[in-house]
């Protein structure tokens, strides 16, 4: 791949982590005094999913670092050479940029209700406007598109594995969160569920 891809992918990952996780968490903490990160390392399904997703994201980070800075080891990641063409790579880059903009928009619209995981201690407002009028889970949708974009931009066995595992964990987490939101918001969430699809279809 070109020098553009070599430097774009690690830069994108750094920016993505910053604007998709660090900055929104800091913003909520400064505004409310509430730590939006709800994973506490407990031995339950919620926190176990959190641990696995950290491993998935760490694996993706390692893959990108190997590709960009230790290219001699990249063949050990089992590249899918027949997918390595400019058109597919630029489709992947396009998906990455679209998913980043979509995720940032969703987080801004979510405001102080932003959480990483399920917050059973503080009741949050149910956001139903903006991109939330199109998808009940726009941030998770953005994450799925990001993982797909990474695979297309850097097709190998490990980015495919990261996509499959990440997709599966997100599907489970979404269902846990929707069950919790149903209990928290009751009839309002039931109406939201009837009017807006889980994803965008």
SULHU-V894080 format. One record per pair of residues at least 12 apart in sequence whose C-alpha atoms are under 7 Angstrom apart, sorted by sequence separation. I is the first residue (numbers start at 1). J is the second residue. D is the distance in Angstrom with one decimal. If there is no record, write none. Layout:
I & J & D
I & J & D
This chain:
113 & 125 & 5.9
148 & 163 & 6.2
147 & 163 & 5.2
110 & 127 & 6.1
109 & 130 & 6.7
144 & 167 & 6.1
106 & 131 & 6.1
140 & 170 & 6.7
106 & 138 & 6.3
106 & 139 & 6.2
103 & 138 & 6.9
103 & 139 & 5.2
103 & 142 & 5.4
102 & 142 & 6.4
99 & 142 & 4.8
99 & 145 & 5.9
99 & 146 & 5.7
95 & 145 & 6.4
96 & 146 & 5.1
95 & 146 & 6.6
96 & 149 & 5.2
10 & 64 & 6.1
95 & 149 & 5.1
9 & 64 & 6.8
10 & 65 & 6.8
93 & 149 & 6.3
92 & 149 & 4.1
92 & 150 & 6.3
141 & 199 & 6.3
118 & 177 & 6.4
92 & 152 & 4.7
93 & 153 & 6.0
136 & 196 & 6.1
7 & 68 & 6.7
92 & 153 & 4.6
135 & 196 & 5.9
136 & 197 & 6.1
137 & 198 & 6.1
138 & 199 & 6.9
6 & 68 & 4.9
134 & 196 & 6.1
135 & 197 & 5.6
136 & 198 & 5.0
137 & 199 & 6.0
89 & 152 & 5.7
90 & 153 & 6.9
133 & 196 & 6.3
135 & 198 & 5.7
136 & 199 & 6.3
88 & 152 & 6.1
89 & 153 & 4.3
135 & 199 & 4.9
88 & 153 & 6.9
135 & 200 & 5.0
134 & 200 & 5.9
84 & 155 & 6.9
83 & 155 & 6.5
80 & 155 & 5.4
79 & 155 & 5.9
80 & 156 & 5.0
79 & 156 & 3.9
36 & 114 & 6.7
37 & 115 & 6.1
38 & 116 & 6.0
39 & 117 & 6.3
78 & 156 & 5.4
79 & 157 & 6.4
36 & 115 & 4.5
37 & 116 & 4.8
38 & 117 & 5.3
77 & 156 & 6.2
78 & 157 & 5.4
36 & 116 & 5.9
37 & 117 & 6.6
38 & 118 & 6.0
77 & 157 & 6.2
38 & 119 & 5.8
77 & 158 & 6.2
20 & 103 & 6.8
24 & 107 & 6.9
16 & 100 & 6.8
20 & 104 & 6.4
28 & 112 & 5.4
19 & 104 & 6.9
60 & 159 & 6.6
60 & 162 & 6.6
56 & 162 & 5.9
56 & 166 & 6.6
53 & 166 & 6.7
49 & 169 & 6.5
